[in-house]
Amino acid sequence: MSVRVSIVGGSGYVGGELLRLLLFHPQVTVAQATSERLAGKPVTTAHPNLRGVPAARELQFTSQERLAPCDVLILALPHGDAARAIERFAQYAPKIIDCSADFRLRDPAVYTRWYGENHPAPHWLERFVYGLPELHRDAIRTADYVSGVGCNATAANLALLPLVRAGLIDQSRDVIVEVKVGSSEGGAQPSESSHHPERSGAVRSFAPVGHRHTAEVMQELGLERVHMSITSVELVRGALATAHTFANAPVHEKDLWRAFRAVYGSEPFVRIVREKQGTYRLPEPKILAGSNYADVGFAVDEATGRIVTICAIDNLMKGAAGSAVQCLNLMCGFDERLGLEFPGLHPI
């Protein structure tokens, strides 16, 4: 059974990744992709990597005014746009996946605290399931509305989840997560800070405190003392979360192996990377470019009880479009891996 999927906001980086994935998905027909700026132009205008793809040659951007009913509507819009128009978007499709931050947080008061404004549609928050399959697979299968995931939050959540599930964290102490990110996290619209002479070669701490994705980690893992810092590095795609916690009892490396295998042993898109030797002993985002995989790893200082857990992802894939397609597969009853098994490139 093929489903008709339309993408609202198809000209951005996440929209481009959604097109790249869905144009090759064996159970999906891309019905429409919108762009107010590029309406009437081929999708290859914004995404030249799709040149030569037959389905892409036939697909032009349309305006939102020309949206037609479809089976699944995926929203890839700037912050706030989806929430302000959710009633209208719900008329076009019985199932919606929103890639923005608009419906990730369940509590309107928490949203106000982290986003500095009241939510435009607070009564819709409880209707959305948080779209990280490793946390909410069963709920996503039966959901009509699924939220996107913050890329930094995804890396942090996947790094910390095994420790939370195994009850290894001393929750009386702070959890510190440092995330290194590539320039694509800033989106397709250029800014002064993303101008090449300003961005090239930079290691720039742009959110040492107060990053909004912290709220997703606290919500999803039930941790109260989480602190995140985000640093831009010389990378286009990728996010690397390094989480520092302390154990609530003596802990050994074998305990961490047991915890990580218990959570990720059967996950289709999470790989445990903890080698004794070689170049790629621990997760690195570079080799994940274009893939939906998350690589996770760990180290422990048994003398002090400090546990360091690591997760690498492609922020545009597992941190955005890839997880959205993984959720689409679950919502539509498809094999969860359909259209998502590209393993990444090496070297790159």
C-alpha positions, 0 to 999 in steps of 0.5 A, a space after each residue: 500500500 502506497 501512501 501520498 505524503 506532502 511536505 510543507 516547507 520543502 526548500 530548507 535543509 530538512 525538507 531537502 532530506 525528506 525529499 531525498 528519502 521519500 522519493 526513493 521510499 518504496 511505499 511513498 508517493 511525494 504528492 507536493 512540496 511547498 515553498 512560498 519563495 520558490 513556488 512554481 520552480 522545480 524542487 531541484 532549484 533548492 536541492 541540486 543533489 536530486 537532479 536526474 531523479 525522475 520523480 524530482 524532475 516532475 515535482 515543482 514547489 507549490 504554495 501552501 494555498 495550493 495544498 491538497 489532501 494527502 495521507 500524511 503531511 510532514 511539516 518542516 517549517 520555522 519555529 512557531 509556524 506549525 503551531 499557529 496554523 495547526 488547525 488548518 494543516 489538520 484538515 489536509 491529512 489524517 496524520 501529521 509529523 511536525 519537524 519543528 519544536 512546536 509540539 515537542 513539550 507536553 506542558 504549556 508552562 514548560 514551553 513558555 519557560 523555555 521559548 519565552 512566549 505562550 504556546 499558540 495552540 496549547 490544547 494540541 500539545 497532548 495530542 502529539 507523541 514525541 517522535 523518537 522511536 527508541 523512546 516511544 515506538 508503540 505510541 508512535 505506531 498508533 498516533 495520528 500526530 507525531 512531533 519532531 525531535 531536537 537534534 541536540 536533544 536526540 544525541 543527548 537522550 540516546 547517550 543517557 537513556 541506558 544509564 537512566 533505564 539501568 538506574 545508574 545515575 546519581 540524580 542528586 548530582 548534575 548531569 552535564 552534556 556538551 554537544 558539538 554541532 555542524 553548521 547545518 544546524 543553523 538552517 538554510 537561511 544565511 546569517 552573519 554568524 554563518 557567513 563563511 569567513 566568520 564560520 570557517 575554522 571556528 570553534 564557537 560556543 553559541 549556547 553555553 547555557 539555556 539551550 531549549 533542547 534541554 527541556 526535551 531531555 528533562 521531559 523524556 528522561 525524567 531528569 531534573 538536573 540537566 545542563 547543556 552547552 552547544 558548541 559549533 565546530 568545523 563541520 557541516 553535518 553532525 552532532 556529537 553529545 558527550 554526557 558527564 554523569 556520576 554513578 550512584 554506586 560503584 560501577 564497572 565497564 561491564 555494567 555499562 556494556 550490560 546497560 547499553 546492550 539491554 537498551 540498544 541490542 535490538 534497535 535497528 538504528 543505534 550501534 554501540 561503538 566501544 572499541 579497544 583500539 583503532 581510529 574509530 574507537 568511539 562514536 564520530 558524526 563524520 562517518 554518519 553523514 546522510 545516514 539515520 544511524 546513531 552511534 553510542 559509546 561510553 567510558 568510566 572512571 571506576 575510581 571516581 564513578 564518573 561515567 561519560 557517554 557519547 552519541 554521534 548523529 547526523 543532525 539532519 537525519 537521525 536528528 530531524 528528517 530520518 527520525 521523521 521517516 522512521 516515525 512515518 514507517 511506524 505510523 503507516 505499518 511499514 517496516 521501520 527501516 524502509 528507505 533508511 538503511 544507507 550506512 553513511 560514507 567513508 572516507 568523506 
